[in-house]
Amino acid sequence: MIHIYCFVSRSYRLCMLLLLACVTLAEAQVNQVPTIQWQQLLGSSRGSSPYQARVVRASSDGFAVLHGKVIRLNESGNTIWETTLPNPPEYPGYSTITTHIAAAPDGGFGVLAYNRFKWSLFRLNADGSIRWNKSFVESTETSTSATREFYSLICTADGGFLAVSTMGYSRSSFGTDLYKFDADGNNTIKSDVDIPAGNEPRTYSDAKQIVQMPDGTYILVGKANGASSSPADWVVKLNSQLAVIWQKNKGGRGLDNVIISPYDNTATIAVGSTTVAETRTVRISTNGDLAEDSPLSNRVNFTTSFLVAGNNPASHTTADVVNERQGDIRMQTVVGKDLAYQQKLGGSGTETVTGVVAGADGGFLVIGTTTSTDGDIQGKTNTDAVVWLVKVGPISNDIYSVKSGNWNDPTVWSCNCIPASYSDVTIKDPHIITLDSTMPMAICQNLEIIGTFSMQGGSLSINGTLLTLDGDNLTTN
């Protein structure tokens, strides 16, 4: 229902109160960015590099950070518990080094770790105690001809875990190994996933991330060369037993991360690089076709990009390192297909990003490294590279007029932006906000008019209802 409190036909001036939910975002760019809510600097940790730091959202309140030990945090960043994983009893003199963490549905976690001889999977309870620890594959650190590195660990729908590794052999040949564990830590499936390489003598298949789809299948992304000498985007669909259903190898320079699409849960979105200085997001259809979104320029070469779905069911956020100052963390959130905001985090030193997750409040927790002592970084006095954990809040939806002017003039609004579909807009007295036929359609979530809203031939879309002017001065479709 639309309540019109007053209407003057000759001037097309409306005084009204509209309190309706909004439609999907149209073409309006928002310059407003969220504020930093809290941050922490984490120093050195046993055996772990700051570039191995990871973060995961817990299935219950808060987060878990992996930096040598497991640090359980609440939403405000306060520590709930800390757990240091023990050295293996068979190799007591060799440290356990943590690399990846995944949240389990009961509030606990799976943690992937290695020592000089073995890779292991630890299962933690919700209170941080260790439920079990299973060693499952050789760590090839002692070999001069082969190396193994894990890139992904996820919790699967059956309560088990799936780990993804790349095995490097001599002569620059690489292959992908998958390890599936049941809820008790038993390695039930071991699968080798490679791409046909034709006559190419040095095969290269390097997996980076995997996600389980609602139907139990998996989508794996990374880079591979196939029959070409140049590695490119690699997308693989696997069945529940980790057998290949299809795989695609084309375009780009490789994909870093993948999530289930917030817009269609039968498809996925991935992020990677097109050139050495460009980050791109691709939408992957159910048959593996790739549709590229607008790329982000000025990316730092040899860095990793990340992708996360927000609490808004129709949004996603990319995180990468932009080549400004010595390198800042760049966050870009898209709602639907339109830019909501872009934010850069860091100081005059060098920043990297090693992970990002969505918070319960609609904001994000970012983990990475910094050498800065200024800018957004607080409490750092030296230029050593340390882990930087920074929580940014959600965008405030509240926008109000600061002067009279056109609806599509960003300087009219408190956010210095044009209102978007999720904006709660107030036109304050004595401001007069004008919308005419030369301007794009106005959109918002809620609109309260205390001052004056003058529709002079323009259109306003609210909750699927399009308001335009006709001979009777107002038409509702």
N, C-alpha and C positions, 0 to 999 in steps of 0.2 A: 504494500500500500504506500502511496506517496501522499504526504500531507502538504498542501500548498496553503500557506497562511495569508499571503497577499500576492497580487499579480497586477502589474500596470501594463496594459497591452501596447500602448504606443511606444513606450521606451523598452518594451520587452524585459522589464525588470522584475525579478522574482525575489520575494522574501519567503523562504520556506525552510523546513527542517526535514532532511532526508536521513533516515537511519536504516540503511539496507546493506546487506552483504554484497561484496563486489564480484565482478566477472573476472575471467582470466586476463592476465596482464596484457595490455596493448603496448604500442610503441612509445614508451616513456622511459627515459633514462633517469636513474636516481644517483645523485652524487653523495648522499649522506652515507657515512660509514660508522660501524659500531665502535664503541670505546673499549679500551683494555680494562677488564675487571680485576684481574690479578695476574701475577707472574712470579716465577721462581727460577733461580739459577742453581743448577745441579753440578757439583764439582766432579772430580775424577772418581772412578769406581773400579773395583777390582777386575782387571783383565779386559774391560770394555772400553771401546773408543766412544767419544761423544757422538760420532756419526752412526753408531749402532743403537742409539736411544729410540724407543718406540712408545706409543701411547695407544690405548684401546679404551673404548667406553664399556663400562661394566654393565652386565644385564640388570643389575640393581643400580642404586644411586651412585653417581660419581664415575671415576676413571681409575685405570691402573697404568703406571709408567714403568717401563723397563729400561734400567740403566745400571747394569751390573747386578742389581737386586730388583725385586718387584716392590714398587711403592704404591700402595692403595690410597687414593685421595677421594674426598667427597667433592661435591659440586663447587665448594668454595676454595678448594685447593688445600684443605687441611689434611694431614696424614692420618689415616685410620690404622694402618699397620704396614710393616715392612718385612719382607722375607728374603733372606740370602740363600741361594741354592747351594747345597753342600757339594764338595768335591767327590768324585766317584770313589767308593771304597777300594776298588781294584787299582785305581791310579791316584793315591792320596796326595801325591806331590804336584798334581796338575790341576789348575784352576778350572772351574766350570764357568764358561763364558756364555751369557745369554744373548739371543739374537732376535727372537720374535715372540709375540704374545697374542693370544686369542681369548675372548670372553666366552665362558660357558653359560648355559641358561640358568644354572643353579646359583649363580653369583660367583663361582670360582673361575679359574683360568687354566689354559694350557700354555706352557712356556717351552720354547725350543732352545736348546743349549748344546754346547760342545766342549770337549777338552781336546788334548792333543791326539787322542786315539779314537774317540767315539762321539757320535751325535746321540742326544737323548731327548726324550719328551717328558716333561714334568707336568703332573696334574695337581693344581692347588685347589683347596677348598675355599669357601667364601671368607673364612677367617684367616687365610694365608698359610694354613698348615698344608704340608705335602701329603697328598693322598697316595700317589704312586709316582715312580720314576722308571722309565723303560729306555734302555739303550737299544738302538735299532740299526745303525749303519756305521761303517768305518768313517772316521775323519781322516781325510787323505793328506793331512798336514805333513806327515812324514814322507810322503811320496814326492819325487822330483818330476814325475811325468803326468800327474793328475791332481786336480783341485776340485773341491766340492763347496758350493755356497748355496744356502737356502735364502729364498726371497719372499716366501709367503707361508703363513700358517693360518688356517681358518677352522672354526668349530662347525661341524656338519650337523645336519638335521637329526641324525640319530644319536647325538651327544658325543660323538667321536671327534677326531681331528684329521685334517688333511694338510700335509706339508709338501711344498714345491721346491725342488732344488735344480741347479744347473751344474752339470759335471763337465769340467774342462779337461781335455786330453792334450797330448803333444800335437804339434803341427797345427795349433789353433783350431781344433775341432771341439764343438760343444754339443751336449745333449741334455734333455730334460728328464728328470726322474720325479715321480709322484709316489708319496707314501700315505696310505690310508690306515688310520687307527680306529679301533672300536672304543667304546666308552671306558674299557678297562686298560687301554693302552697297548693292546695287541696289534701288531702290524698285519692287517688282514689282506691288503692289496699293495703290490709294488708294480708300478707301470712305467715303462719307458715311452716317452712321447717325442717323436721326431718328425721332421718334414721331409718328404722325398726330395732328394737333391740332384737327381739326374746324374750327369757326369762331373758335377762339382766335387773336387777331391777333398775339400775341407768343409764338411757340413757344419752348420751353425744354427742351433735352435736354443734360445735363451729365454726361458719363461720368467715372468716378473710377478704376476698376480693371478689369483683364481677366485671365482665366486660360484657358490652353489645356487642354482635357479630353483624357483618354487616347485618345479616338477621333478627335482632330484638330479637333473643333469648339471654339468659344470661348463663354465666358460673360462678359458685360459688365455691370457694375453702375454705378449712379449715381443721378441724380434727373432727373425730367422732369415736365412738366405735362400732356401729352396734351391732351385736350379740357377740362381743368380749369385754373383760374387758379392753383392751388396746387401747386407741385412735390411729388412723392411718390416712393416707391421705384420705381426703374426697373431691370428685369432683361431682358437681351437674349441670345438664343442665336443664334450666327452659325455658318455653315458654314466650311469650310477656305478658301473664297474671300472670306470676310467679308461674305457676303450674309445678311440676316436670315431666320432660320427661324421664330422667334416672339419676341414681347416682351410683357412684363407691366408694368403701371403702376398700383400700388395701395398704399395704407397708408403710414405713416411719413412722414419728412421727407427721405428720401434715404439711399442706401447708400454707405459710404466704401471698403469693402474686401471682397474675395472670395477664398476658397481652395477647392480641391477638398476635399470632405468626408473627414476621416480615417475615417469610419464607413462610407462608401459612395462609391467613386470614380467613380460615374456621376452623383453629385449634388454640390452645392456648399453652402458656408456663407458668409453675408455678415454684415457688421456695419454699423450706421448709427445713426440717432437716431429716436426716436418723438416726443419733445417736445424743447423747448430744453434740458431738464435730464435727459435719459434716453438711455442707450445700450441698444440691443437687438441681439441676434443672431438671424438668421433662417436656417432651413434651407430650401434651394431644391431642390425635386424635379426630376426629369428633364423634366417638362412645365412648369416655371416656377411651380408653386404654392408659396406661402410659408407656413411654419409657424414661429411665433415662439417663441423660448425666453424664459426669465425675463429681464426687463429689468434694467439697472443704473441706479439713480437717482443724482442729485447730480452729473451730468455738467456740465462747464463749457460754456456756450453758445459756438457758433462755433469749436469745436475738432473735430479729426478723430480717429476711432477706427481701430484697426488690428486685424488678425486674423492669427494664425500657427498652423500645425500644429506640434505638438511631435514629439520623437523617439518618444514613446509613440504607437503606431499608432492609439490610440483616445483622443486628447486634442486640445484646441485651446485657445488662449489669446487673450483680448482685451486690448487696451491702449487706454486713453483717459485723459482728464484729469478728475480728480474735484475738486469744488468744496470743498476743505478747505485751511485756511490761505489762501494766495493761489492755490492750484492745485497738486496733486500728480499725478504719473503713477500710474495704477492699473493693475495687472496682475491678471487673473483667469484661472486655469487650471481647465478642466473636463475630467474624465476620464469618458468615456461621456456621461451626462447629469447628472453629479453634481459639485458643487463640490469641487475638490481644495484650492485655497488662493486667497486674495486678498492682494496685497501692494501697498503704496503707497511710492513713491520720491520723495524731494525734501526741501526744507527750508522755511523760513518765507517765502521769496520765491515767485516764479512759475515753474512748470515747464510745458513742453509736450512732446509726443511727436511725432516726425516719422518714426519707423520702428522696427520690431522684427523680429528674426530668431531662429530657434532655433539653439543651439550644438550641437556634436557630443556634449557631455556631458549633454544633456537640459535645460540651462539656457537663458537667453535673453540676447541682446545688444540693449539698448535705446538708441536715439539720440533726443535731443531738445534742448531748451534749458532753461537755468536762470538765474535772477537771485539765487539763494540763496547764502549764505556759511556755512550751518550745516546741521544735519540730516544727511542722507546724503552731502552734497556735501563733498568734501575738497579743500583747496588753493586755494580761491577767496577773494579778499580784497575784491572790489568787487561792486556790484550790477548791473553790466552784463549783458546777456543774451548768453551764450556757449553753444556746443555742449557738451552733456554726454553722454558715452558711458559707459554703465554695464553691466557684465556681472554678471548674477545667476546663481548656480549652481542645480543641480537640488535638489529636495527630497531629503533623506536618507531612505531607506526604513527605516532602523533605528530601532525604537521599543522601549523597555524599561519595565517597571513600576518605579514609584518608591515605591509603597506598596500595601497590600492594598485591595481594593474591587471595585466592579462593572466589568465589561468596558466598558460604555458610559458610564463616567464619565471625561471627558477628564483630570481631575486625577490619575488613576491612572497616566497614561503620561508618559514623558519629553518628548513633543512637545506636551503639553497638548491632545491631540486624541484622537478615537476612531480606532482603526486602520482603514485602508482596504485595498482589494484589493492594492495594491502595497506594503504595509507588511511588513517583516520584524520579527516581534514576539518578544520574549523576556520570559517571566515569571520574575523573579529570586527567589531564596531570601532571606528566608522569606515572601515575599508570597503571599497567597491571592487569586486573581482569580475572581470568581463570575459565572456566566451563568445566568439563570433564565428561566422561560417568560414573564415580563412584559417582557422586554427584546427589542429588535430582534435579528435574526440577526447573529452575529459573523462577520467576514470578515478575511482577511489573506493575505499571500503565503506567508510561512514562519512557523511557530510553534515556538519552542523553550521547553520548560517545565523550568526548573530548580527553581522553587518549586512551587506547587500551583494547578491549574486545576480549579475546582469547577463542573461542569455540573449545574444543578438544574432540569432541564426545558427549558433553552434549546436553540438550534440553532446550528451552526457550519458554514459553507460554505467548502470548500477544494477548488480545482481541479475544480469541478463536482460535488463530492461533498458531499451534505448530511448532516450528523450530527445526529440527534435522539435523545431518550430515549423508550423504550417500556417494556413490562413486563419486558424483559430488560436494561433500563437503557441500551442503546445500539443505535441503528439506523443503518445506512449505506445511503443511497439513491444 
